[in-house]
């Protein structure tokens, strides 16, 4: 029994909150090479943040209009966990944490659309159609564990860059999944090329 308990403990990712706080203090103490770096960086981050938020809102509107869902299920699970973790557990800075929190809130509506209308898209697979909310909950739990495990392993080595290095696989999953979803449906139900 002790061995099983020890194995279970090693499967729980470590939250490096003290290390993260130290890395954030170091980053905030950094002096940019000129006065234009931070305003330009913040402006580009704000534009990106607003455009992503707009795409989530438009995907949600389109999902309810088409009675379908736009973002692939695993990408939605992966997306909401990434945004929640980097908004509340490992916020890189208050500015970006606000956008990550905004995105995680808008993801709730994507989840509602998927849970409500996803069964229609999975009519060919009654096992998936009948258990979609449970599949989504398991997806969120497993995606959160994967994100926290990745952060647990890599924060001691790459520090704050984990925010970037954990996001680009998400972009690949989201982009490839959206393309495959359109091809498998033979339709743009739930999404639009204009949104992307």
mmCIF file of the C-alpha atoms, coordinates in Angstrom:
data_MODEL
# 
_entry.id   MODEL 
# 
loop_
_atom_site.group_PDB 
_atom_site.id 
_atom_site.type_symbol 
_atom_site.label_atom_id 
_atom_site.label_alt_id 
_atom_site.label_comp_id 
_atom_site.label_asym_id 
_atom_site.label_entity_id 
_atom_site.label_seq_id 
_atom_site.pdbx_PDB_ins_code 
_atom_site.Cartn_x 
_atom_site.Cartn_y 
_atom_site.Cartn_z 
_atom_site.occupancy 
_atom_site.B_iso_or_equiv 
_atom_site.pdbx_formal_charge 
_atom_site.auth_seq_id 
_atom_site.auth_comp_id 
_atom_site.auth_asym_id 
_atom_site.auth_atom_id 
_atom_site.pdbx_PDB_model_num 
ATOM 1   C CA . UNK A 1 1   ? 0.000   0.000  0.000   1.00 0.00 ? 1   UNK A CA 1 
ATOM 2   C CA . UNK A 1 2   ? 2.846   2.385  0.782   1.00 0.00 ? 2   UNK A CA 1 
ATOM 3   C CA . UNK A 1 3   ? 4.345   1.734  -2.636  1.00 0.00 ? 3   UNK A CA 1 
ATOM 4   C CA . UNK A 1 4   ? 1.064   2.607  -4.368  1.00 0.00 ? 4   UNK A CA 1 
ATOM 5   C CA . UNK A 1 5   ? 0.802   5.768  -2.271  1.00 0.00 ? 5   UNK A CA 1 
ATOM 6   C CA . UNK A 1 6   ? 4.385   6.739  -3.173  1.00 0.00 ? 6   UNK A CA 1 
ATOM 7   C CA . UNK A 1 7   ? 3.686   6.147  -6.874  1.00 0.00 ? 7   UNK A CA 1 
ATOM 8   C CA . UNK A 1 8   ? 0.539   8.272  -6.675  1.00 0.00 ? 8   UNK A CA 1 
ATOM 9   C CA . UNK A 1 9   ? 2.486   11.112 -5.049  1.00 0.00 ? 9   UNK A CA 1 
ATOM 10  C CA . UNK A 1 10  ? 5.066   11.135 -7.848  1.00 0.00 ? 10  UNK A CA 1 
ATOM 11  C CA . UNK A 1 11  ? 2.257   11.471 -10.409 1.00 0.00 ? 11  UNK A CA 1 
ATOM 12  C CA . UNK A 1 12  ? 1.109   14.750 -8.876  1.00 0.00 ? 12  UNK A CA 1 
ATOM 13  C CA . UNK A 1 13  ? 2.883   17.701 -10.535 1.00 0.00 ? 13  UNK A CA 1 
ATOM 14  C CA . UNK A 1 14  ? 4.778   20.069 -8.270  1.00 0.00 ? 14  UNK A CA 1 
ATOM 15  C CA . UNK A 1 15  ? 3.595   23.684 -8.239  1.00 0.00 ? 15  UNK A CA 1 
ATOM 16  C CA . UNK A 1 16  ? 6.714   25.882 -8.251  1.00 0.00 ? 16  UNK A CA 1 
ATOM 17  C CA . UNK A 1 17  ? 5.062   29.011 -6.848  1.00 0.00 ? 17  UNK A CA 1 
ATOM 18  C CA . UNK A 1 18  ? 8.160   30.276 -4.982  1.00 0.00 ? 18  UNK A CA 1 
ATOM 19  C CA . UNK A 1 19  ? 10.392  29.734 -8.005  1.00 0.00 ? 19  UNK A CA 1 
ATOM 20  C CA . UNK A 1 20  ? 7.784   31.387 -10.246 1.00 0.00 ? 20  UNK A CA 1 
ATOM 21  C CA . UNK A 1 21  ? 7.569   34.423 -7.968  1.00 0.00 ? 21  UNK A CA 1 
ATOM 22  C CA . UNK A 1 22  ? 11.374  34.715 -7.953  1.00 0.00 ? 22  UNK A CA 1 
ATOM 23  C CA . UNK A 1 23  ? 11.523  34.486 -11.764 1.00 0.00 ? 23  UNK A CA 1 
ATOM 24  C CA . UNK A 1 24  ? 8.789   37.109 -12.085 1.00 0.00 ? 24  UNK A CA 1 
ATOM 25  C CA . UNK A 1 25  ? 10.698  39.473 -9.774  1.00 0.00 ? 25  UNK A CA 1 
ATOM 26  C CA . UNK A 1 26  ? 13.826  39.000 -11.893 1.00 0.00 ? 26  UNK A CA 1 
ATOM 27  C CA . UNK A 1 27  ? 11.848  39.691 -15.074 1.00 0.00 ? 27  UNK A CA 1 
ATOM 28  C CA . UNK A 1 28  ? 10.258  42.830 -13.620 1.00 0.00 ? 28  UNK A CA 1 
ATOM 29  C CA . UNK A 1 29  ? 13.692  44.101 -12.549 1.00 0.00 ? 29  UNK A CA 1 
ATOM 30  C CA . UNK A 1 30  ? 14.946  43.836 -16.155 1.00 0.00 ? 30  UNK A CA 1 
ATOM 31  C CA . UNK A 1 31  ? 15.614  47.164 -17.805 1.00 0.00 ? 31  UNK A CA 1 
ATOM 32  C CA . UNK A 1 32  ? 14.615  47.290 -21.494 1.00 0.00 ? 32  UNK A CA 1 
ATOM 33  C CA . UNK A 1 33  ? 17.269  48.645 -23.880 1.00 0.00 ? 33  UNK A CA 1 
ATOM 34  C CA . UNK A 1 34  ? 15.107  51.694 -24.708 1.00 0.00 ? 34  UNK A CA 1 
ATOM 35  C CA . UNK A 1 35  ? 11.802  53.335 -23.812 1.00 0.00 ? 35  UNK A CA 1 
ATOM 36  C CA . UNK A 1 36  ? 9.930   51.843 -26.772 1.00 0.00 ? 36  UNK A CA 1 
ATOM 37  C CA . UNK A 1 37  ? 10.290  48.127 -26.024 1.00 0.00 ? 37  UNK A CA 1 
ATOM 38  C CA . UNK A 1 38  ? 7.626   47.693 -23.359 1.00 0.00 ? 38  UNK A CA 1 
ATOM 39  C CA . UNK A 1 39  ? 4.939   49.969 -24.887 1.00 0.00 ? 39  UNK A CA 1 
ATOM 40  C CA . UNK A 1 40  ? 5.300   48.232 -28.255 1.00 0.00 ? 40  UNK A CA 1 
ATOM 41  C CA . UNK A 1 41  ? 5.341   44.788 -26.630 1.00 0.00 ? 41  UNK A CA 1 
ATOM 42  C CA . UNK A 1 42  ? 2.286   45.612 -24.519 1.00 0.00 ? 42  UNK A CA 1 
ATOM 43  C CA . UNK A 1 43  ? 0.420   47.068 -27.502 1.00 0.00 ? 43  UNK A CA 1 
ATOM 44  C CA . UNK A 1 44  ? 1.077   43.953 -29.592 1.00 0.00 ? 44  UNK A CA 1 
ATOM 45  C CA . UNK A 1 45  ? 0.027   41.732 -26.675 1.00 0.00 ? 45  UNK A CA 1 
ATOM 46  C CA . UNK A 1 46  ? -3.170  43.750 -26.256 1.00 0.00 ? 46  UNK A CA 1 
ATOM 47  C CA . UNK A 1 47  ? -4.008  43.509 -29.969 1.00 0.00 ? 47  UNK A CA 1 
ATOM 48  C CA . UNK A 1 48  ? -3.357  39.763 -29.937 1.00 0.00 ? 48  UNK A CA 1 
ATOM 49  C CA . UNK A 1 49  ? -5.398  39.337 -26.759 1.00 0.00 ? 49  UNK A CA 1 
ATOM 50  C CA . UNK A 1 50  ? -8.371  41.246 -28.136 1.00 0.00 ? 50  UNK A CA 1 
ATOM 51  C CA . UNK A 1 51  ? -8.291  39.373 -31.446 1.00 0.00 ? 51  UNK A CA 1 
ATOM 52  C CA . UNK A 1 52  ? -8.193  35.983 -29.699 1.00 0.00 ? 52  UNK A CA 1 
ATOM 53  C CA . UNK A 1 53  ? -11.064 37.034 -27.426 1.00 0.00 ? 53  UNK A CA 1 
ATOM 54  C CA . UNK A 1 54  ? -13.021 38.172 -30.483 1.00 0.00 ? 54  UNK A CA 1 
ATOM 55  C CA . UNK A 1 55  ? -12.408 34.843 -32.228 1.00 0.00 ? 55  UNK A CA 1 
ATOM 56  C CA . UNK A 1 56  ? -13.696 32.946 -29.169 1.00 0.00 ? 56  UNK A CA 1 
ATOM 57  C CA . UNK A 1 57  ? -16.813 35.121 -29.005 1.00 0.00 ? 57  UNK A CA 1 
ATOM 58  C CA . UNK A 1 58  ? -17.421 34.727 -32.755 1.00 0.00 ? 58  UNK A CA 1 
ATOM 59  C CA . UNK A 1 59  ? -16.886 30.945 -32.514 1.00 0.00 ? 59  UNK A CA 1 
ATOM 60  C CA . UNK A 1 60  ? -19.427 30.813 -29.703 1.00 0.00 ? 60  UNK A CA 1 
ATOM 61  C CA . UNK A 1 61  ? -21.985 32.878 -31.622 1.00 0.00 ? 61  UNK A CA 1 
ATOM 62  C CA . UNK A 1 62  ? -21.469 30.738 -34.715 1.00 0.00 ? 62  UNK A CA 1 
ATOM 63  C CA . UNK A 1 63  ? -21.743 27.524 -32.669 1.00 0.00 ? 63  UNK A CA 1 
ATOM 64  C CA . UNK A 1 64  ? -25.125 28.534 -31.236 1.00 0.00 ? 64  UNK A CA 1 
ATOM 65  C CA . UNK A 1 65  ? -26.309 29.775 -34.631 1.00 0.00 ? 65  UNK A CA 1 
ATOM 66  C CA . UNK A 1 66  ? -25.270 26.545 -36.416 1.00 0.00 ? 66  UNK A CA 1 
ATOM 67  C CA . UNK A 1 67  ? -26.253 24.318 -33.463 1.00 0.00 ? 67  UNK A CA 1 
ATOM 68  C CA . UNK A 1 68  ? -22.805 22.787 -33.559 1.00 0.00 ? 68  UNK A CA 1 
ATOM 69  C CA . UNK A 1 69  ? -19.402 23.561 -32.071 1.00 0.00 ? 69  UNK A CA 1 
ATOM 70  C CA . UNK A 1 70  ? -16.421 25.222 -33.680 1.00 0.00 ? 70  UNK A CA 1 
ATOM 71  C CA . UNK A 1 71  ? -13.330 24.435 -31.659 1.00 0.00 ? 71  UNK A CA 1 
ATOM 72  C CA . UNK A 1 72  ? -12.331 20.750 -31.640 1.00 0.00 ? 72  UNK A CA 1 
ATOM 73  C CA . UNK A 1 73  ? -13.069 19.067 -28.309 1.00 0.00 ? 73  UNK A CA 1 
ATOM 74  C CA . UNK A 1 74  ? -9.503  18.260 -27.251 1.00 0.00 ? 74  UNK A CA 1 
ATOM 75  C CA . UNK A 1 75  ? -8.298  21.688 -28.363 1.00 0.00 ? 75  UNK A CA 1 
ATOM 76  C CA . UNK A 1 76  ? -11.028 23.275 -26.215 1.00 0.00 ? 76  UNK A CA 1 
ATOM 77  C CA . UNK A 1 77  ? -9.997  21.187 -23.186 1.00 0.00 ? 77  UNK A CA 1 
ATOM 78  C CA . UNK A 1 78  ? -6.310  21.919 -23.760 1.00 0.00 ? 78  UNK A CA 1 
ATOM 79  C CA . UNK A 1 79  ? -7.028  25.604 -24.400 1.00 0.00 ? 79  UNK A CA 1 
ATOM 80  C CA . UNK A 1 80  ? -9.081  26.280 -21.276 1.00 0.00 ? 80  UNK A CA 1 
ATOM 81  C CA . UNK A 1 81  ? -6.557  24.538 -19.025 1.00 0.00 ? 81  UNK A CA 1 
ATOM 82  C CA . UNK A 1 82  ? -3.599  26.429 -20.525 1.00 0.00 ? 82  UNK A CA 1 
ATOM 83  C CA . UNK A 1 83  ? -5.362  29.754 -20.141 1.00 0.00 ? 83  UNK A CA 1 
ATOM 84  C CA . UNK A 1 84  ? -6.543  29.009 -16.596 1.00 0.00 ? 84  UNK A CA 1 
ATOM 85  C CA . UNK A 1 85  ? -3.129  27.766 -15.434 1.00 0.00 ? 85  UNK A CA 1 
ATOM 86  C CA . UNK A 1 86  ? -1.287  30.796 -16.831 1.00 0.00 ? 86  UNK A CA 1 
ATOM 87  C CA . UNK A 1 87  ? -3.944  33.218 -15.600 1.00 0.00 ? 87  UNK A CA 1 
ATOM 88  C CA . UNK A 1 88  ? -4.162  31.977 -12.017 1.00 0.00 ? 88  UNK A CA 1 
ATOM 89  C CA . UNK A 1 89  ? -1.343  29.550 -11.115 1.00 0.00 ? 89  UNK A CA 1 
ATOM 90  C CA . UNK A 1 90  ? 1.607   30.820 -13.164 1.00 0.00 ? 90  UNK A CA 1 
ATOM 91  C CA . UNK A 1 91  ? 0.658   34.331 -14.335 1.00 0.00 ? 91  UNK A CA 1 
ATOM 92  C CA . UNK A 1 92  ? 3.581   35.787 -16.313 1.00 0.00 ? 92  UNK A CA 1 
ATOM 93  C CA . UNK A 1 93  ? 2.532   39.347 -15.413 1.00 0.00 ? 93  UNK A CA 1 
ATOM 94  C CA . UNK A 1 94  ? -0.711  41.098 -14.473 1.00 0.00 ? 94  UNK A CA 1 
ATOM 95  C CA . UNK A 1 95  ? -1.208  42.463 -18.007 1.00 0.00 ? 95  UNK A CA 1 
ATOM 96  C CA . UNK A 1 96  ? -1.189  39.051 -19.714 1.00 0.00 ? 96  UNK A CA 1 
ATOM 97  C CA . UNK A 1 97  ? -2.944  37.342 -16.810 1.00 0.00 ? 97  UNK A CA 1 
ATOM 98  C CA . UNK A 1 98  ? -5.985  39.546 -17.478 1.00 0.00 ? 98  UNK A CA 1 
ATOM 99  C CA . UNK A 1 99  ? -6.154  38.337 -21.083 1.00 0.00 ? 99  UNK A CA 1 
ATOM 100 C CA . UNK A 1 100 ? -5.626  34.691 -20.100 1.00 0.00 ? 100 UNK A CA 1 
ATOM 101 C CA . UNK A 1 101 ? -8.440  35.004 -17.545 1.00 0.00 ? 101 UNK A CA 1 
ATOM 102 C CA . UNK A 1 102 ? -10.696 36.666 -20.130 1.00 0.00 ? 102 UNK A CA 1 
ATOM 103 C CA . UNK A 1 103 ? -10.011 33.823 -22.567 1.00 0.00 ? 103 UNK A CA 1 
ATOM 104 C CA . UNK A 1 104 ? -10.691 31.144 -19.966 1.00 0.00 ? 104 UNK A CA 1 
ATOM 105 C CA . UNK A 1 105 ? -14.041 32.804 -19.191 1.00 0.00 ? 105 UNK A CA 1 
ATOM 106 C CA . UNK A 1 106 ? -15.010 32.920 -22.880 1.00 0.00 ? 106 UNK A CA 1 
ATOM 107 C CA . UNK A 1 107 ? -14.036 29.242 -23.150 1.00 0.00 ? 107 UNK A CA 1 
ATOM 108 C CA . UNK A 1 108 ? -16.903 28.419 -20.787 1.00 0.00 ? 108 UNK A CA 1 
ATOM 109 C CA . UNK A 1 109 ? -19.347 29.419 -23.517 1.00 0.00 ? 109 UNK A CA 1 
ATOM 110 C CA . UNK A 1 110 ? -17.495 27.260 -26.042 1.00 0.00 ? 110 UNK A CA 1 
ATOM 111 C CA . UNK A 1 111 ? -17.845 24.369 -23.580 1.00 0.00 ? 111 UNK A CA 1 
ATOM 112 C CA . UNK A 1 112 ? -21.567 25.001 -23.218 1.00 0.00 ? 112 UNK A CA 1 
ATOM 113 C CA . UNK A 1 113 ? -22.021 25.005 -27.007 1.00 0.00 ? 113 UNK A CA 1 
ATOM 114 C CA . UNK A 1 114 ? -19.998 21.789 -27.348 1.00 0.00 ? 114 UNK A CA 1 
ATOM 115 C CA . UNK A 1 115 ? -21.884 20.029 -24.546 1.00 0.00 ? 115 UNK A CA 1 
ATOM 116 C CA . UNK A 1 116 ? -25.225 21.184 -25.909 1.00 0.00 ? 116 UNK A CA 1 
ATOM 117 C CA . UNK A 1 117 ? -24.784 20.582 -29.638 1.00 0.00 ? 117 UNK A CA 1 
ATOM 118 C CA . UNK A 1 118 ? -21.850 18.186 -29.865 1.00 0.00 ? 118 UNK A CA 1 
ATOM 119 C CA . UNK A 1 119 ? -24.095 15.141 -29.649 1.00 0.00 ? 119 UNK A CA 1 
ATOM 120 C CA . UNK A 1 120 ? -25.548 16.050 -33.055 1.00 0.00 ? 120 UNK A CA 1 
ATOM 121 C CA . UNK A 1 121 ? -22.086 16.043 -34.623 1.00 0.00 ? 121 UNK A CA 1 
ATOM 122 C CA . UNK A 1 122 ? -21.392 12.642 -33.041 1.00 0.00 ? 122 UNK A CA 1 
ATOM 123 C CA . UNK A 1 123 ? -24.678 10.974 -34.024 1.00 0.00 ? 123 UNK A CA 1 
ATOM 124 C CA . UNK A 1 124 ? -22.641 8.386  -35.960 1.00 0.00 ? 124 UNK A CA 1 
ATOM 125 C CA . UNK A 1 125 ? -20.980 7.369  -32.664 1.00 0.00 ? 125 UNK A CA 1 
ATOM 126 C CA . UNK A 1 126 ? -23.611 6.925  -29.919 1.00 0.00 ? 126 UNK A CA 1 
ATOM 127 C CA . UNK A 1 127 ? -20.942 6.158  -27.316 1.00 0.00 ? 127 UNK A CA 1 
ATOM 128 C CA . UNK A 1 128 ? -19.368 9.599  -27.803 1.00 0.00 ? 128 UNK A CA 1 
ATOM 129 C CA . UNK A 1 129 ? -22.693 11.402 -28.327 1.00 0.00 ? 129 UNK A CA 1 
ATOM 130 C CA . UNK A 1 130 ? -24.165 9.999  -25.131 1.00 0.00 ? 130 UNK A CA 1 
ATOM 131 C CA . UNK A 1 131 ? -21.111 10.718 -22.981 1.00 0.00 ? 131 UNK A CA 1 
ATOM 132 C CA . UNK A 1 132 ? -19.837 14.002 -24.361 1.00 0.00 ? 132 UNK A CA 1 
ATOM 133 C CA . UNK A 1 133 ? -19.967 15.997 -21.082 1.00 0.00 ? 133 UNK A CA 1 
ATOM 134 C CA . UNK A 1 134 ? -18.054 13.214 -19.294 1.00 0.00 ? 134 UNK A CA 1 
ATOM 135 C CA . UNK A 1 135 ? -15.525 13.067 -22.151 1.00 0.00 ? 135 UNK A CA 1 
ATOM 136 C CA . UNK A 1 136 ? -15.039 16.819 -21.881 1.00 0.00 ? 136 UNK A CA 1 
ATOM 137 C CA . UNK A 1 137 ? -14.534 16.658 -18.101 1.00 0.00 ? 137 UNK A CA 1 
ATOM 138 C CA . UNK A 1 138 ? -11.981 13.867 -18.501 1.00 0.00 ? 138 UNK A CA 1 
ATOM 139 C CA . UNK A 1 139 ? -10.360 15.926 -21.284 1.00 0.00 ? 139 UNK A CA 1 
ATOM 140 C CA . UNK A 1 140 ? -10.035 18.973 -19.037 1.00 0.00 ? 140 UNK A CA 1 
ATOM 141 C CA . UNK A 1 141 ? -8.613  16.935 -16.149 1.00 0.00 ? 141 UNK A CA 1 
ATOM 142 C CA . UNK A 1 142 ? -6.066  15.161 -18.354 1.00 0.00 ? 142 UNK A CA 1 
ATOM 143 C CA . UNK A 1 143 ? -5.098  18.371 -20.186 1.00 0.00 ? 143 UNK A CA 1 
ATOM 144 C CA . UNK A 1 144 ? -4.660  20.187 -16.861 1.00 0.00 ? 144 UNK A CA 1 
ATOM 145 C CA . UNK A 1 145 ? -2.494  17.370 -15.549 1.00 0.00 ? 145 UNK A CA 1 
ATOM 146 C CA . UNK A 1 146 ? -0.371  17.444 -18.727 1.00 0.00 ? 146 UNK A CA 1 
ATOM 147 C CA . UNK A 1 147 ? 0.072   21.217 -18.536 1.00 0.00 ? 147 UNK A CA 1 
ATOM 148 C CA . UNK A 1 148 ? 0.941   21.152 -14.826 1.00 0.00 ? 148 UNK A CA 1 
ATOM 149 C CA . UNK A 1 149 ? 3.330   18.215 -15.330 1.00 0.00 ? 149 UNK A CA 1 
ATOM 150 C CA . UNK A 1 150 ? 5.065   20.063 -18.168 1.00 0.00 ? 150 UNK A CA 1 
ATOM 151 C CA . UNK A 1 151 ? 5.379   23.185 -16.028 1.00 0.00 ? 151 UNK A CA 1 
ATOM 152 C CA . UNK A 1 152 ? 6.560   21.130 -13.053 1.00 0.00 ? 152 UNK A CA 1 
ATOM 153 C CA . UNK A 1 153 ? 9.356   19.569 -15.076 1.00 0.00 ? 153 UNK A CA 1 
ATOM 154 C CA . UNK A 1 154 ? 10.492  22.550 -17.124 1.00 0.00 ? 154 UNK A CA 1 
ATOM 155 C CA . UNK A 1 155 ? 10.120  25.662 -14.949 1.00 0.00 ? 155 UNK A CA 1 
ATOM 156 C CA . UNK A 1 156 ? 13.346  24.821 -13.068 1.00 0.00 ? 156 UNK A CA 1 
ATOM 157 C CA . UNK A 1 157 ? 15.200  24.689 -16.424 1.00 0.00 ? 157 UNK A CA 1 
ATOM 158 C CA . UNK A 1 158 ? 13.581  27.267 -18.716 1.00 0.00 ? 158 UNK A CA 1 
ATOM 159 C CA . UNK A 1 159 ? 11.711  29.457 -16.248 1.00 0.00 ? 159 UNK A CA 1 
ATOM 160 C CA . UNK A 1 160 ? 9.095   31.850 -17.598 1.00 0.00 ? 160 UNK A CA 1 
ATOM 161 C CA . UNK A 1 161 ? 9.607   30.648 -21.176 1.00 0.00 ? 161 UNK A CA 1 
ATOM 162 C CA . UNK A 1 162 ? 7.305   27.765 -20.237 1.00 0.00 ? 162 UNK A CA 1 
ATOM 163 C CA . UNK A 1 163 ? 4.386   30.057 -21.144 1.00 0.00 ? 163 UNK A CA 1 
ATOM 164 C CA . UNK A 1 164 ? 5.591   30.167 -24.757 1.00 0.00 ? 164 UNK A CA 1 
ATOM 165 C CA . UNK A 1 165 ? 6.868   26.599 -25.023 1.00 0.00 ? 165 UNK A CA 1 
ATOM 166 C CA . UNK A 1 166 ? 3.628   25.162 -23.683 1.00 0.00 ? 166 UNK A CA 1 
ATOM 167 C CA . UNK A 1 167 ? 1.469   27.309 -25.982 1.00 0.00 ? 167 UNK A CA 1 
ATOM 168 C CA . UNK A 1 168 ? 2.846   26.467 -29.411 1.00 0.00 ? 168 UNK A CA 1 
ATOM 169 C CA . UNK A 1 169 ? 1.807   22.770 -29.241 1.00 0.00 ? 169 UNK A CA 1 
ATOM 170 C CA . UNK A 1 170 ? -1.655  24.072 -28.355 1.00 0.00 ? 170 UNK A CA 1 
ATOM 171 C CA . UNK A 1 171 ? -1.658  26.216 -31.489 1.00 0.00 ? 171 UNK A CA 1 
ATOM 172 C CA . UNK A 1 172 ? -0.727  23.164 -33.582 1.00 0.00 ? 172 UNK A CA 1 
ATOM 173 C CA . UNK A 1 173 ? -3.490  21.071 -31.980 1.00 0.00 ? 173 UNK A CA 1 
ATOM 174 C CA . UNK A 1 174 ? -6.012  23.879 -32.474 1.00 0.00 ? 174 UNK A CA 1 
ATOM 175 C CA . UNK A 1 175 ? -5.071  24.625 -36.080 1.00 0.00 ? 175 UNK A CA 1 
ATOM 176 C CA . UNK A 1 176 ? -4.705  21.018 -37.234 1.00 0.00 ? 176 UNK A CA 1 
ATOM 177 C CA . UNK A 1 177 ? -7.789  19.932 -35.281 1.00 0.00 ? 177 UNK A CA 1 
ATOM 178 C CA . UNK A 1 178 ? -9.917  22.695 -36.798 1.00 0.00 ? 178 UNK A CA 1 
ATOM 179 C CA . UNK A 1 179 ? -8.789  21.772 -40.295 1.00 0.00 ? 179 UNK A CA 1 
ATOM 180 C CA . UNK A 1 180 ? -9.441  18.052 -39.698 1.00 0.00 ? 180 UNK A CA 1 
ATOM 181 C CA . UNK A 1 181 ? -12.828 18.864 -38.171 1.00 0.00 ? 181 UNK A CA 1 
ATOM 182 C CA . UNK A 1 182 ? -13.872 20.835 -41.263 1.00 0.00 ? 182 UNK A CA 1 
ATOM 183 C CA . UNK A 1 183 ? -12.642 18.062 -43.560 1.00 0.00 ? 183 UNK A CA 1 
ATOM 184 C CA . UNK A 1 184 ? -14.386 15.297 -41.608 1.00 0.00 ? 184 UNK A CA 1 
ATOM 185 C CA . UNK A 1 185 ? -17.659 17.261 -41.450 1.00 0.00 ? 185 UNK A CA 1 
ATOM 186 C CA . UNK A 1 186 ? -17.339 18.364 -45.072 1.00 0.00 ? 186 UNK A CA 1 
ATOM 187 C CA . UNK A 1 187 ? -18.726 21.630 -43.754 1.00 0.00 ? 187 UNK A CA 1 
ATOM 188 C CA . UNK A 1 188 ? -17.777 24.775 -41.834 1.00 0.00 ? 188 UNK A CA 1 
ATOM 189 C CA . UNK A 1 189 ? -20.574 24.263 -39.273 1.00 0.00 ? 189 UNK A CA 1 
ATOM 190 C CA . UNK A 1 190 ? -19.673 25.886 -36.000 1.00 0.00 ? 190 UNK A CA 1 
ATOM 191 C CA . UNK A 1 191 ? -16.808 27.888 -37.439 1.00 0.00 ? 191 UNK A CA 1 
ATOM 192 C CA . UNK A 1 192 ? -15.907 30.122 -40.334 1.00 0.00 ? 192 UNK A CA 1 
ATOM 193 C CA . UNK A 1 193 ? -12.799 30.883 -42.329 1.00 0.00 ? 193 UNK A CA 1 
ATOM 194 C CA . UNK A 1 194 ? -13.476 34.560 -41.579 1.00 0.00 ? 194 UNK A CA 1 
ATOM 195 C CA . UNK A 1 195 ? -13.188 33.917 -37.846 1.00 0.00 ? 195 UNK A CA 1 
ATOM 196 C CA . UNK A 1 196 ? -9.771  32.276 -38.217 1.00 0.00 ? 196 UNK A CA 1 
# 
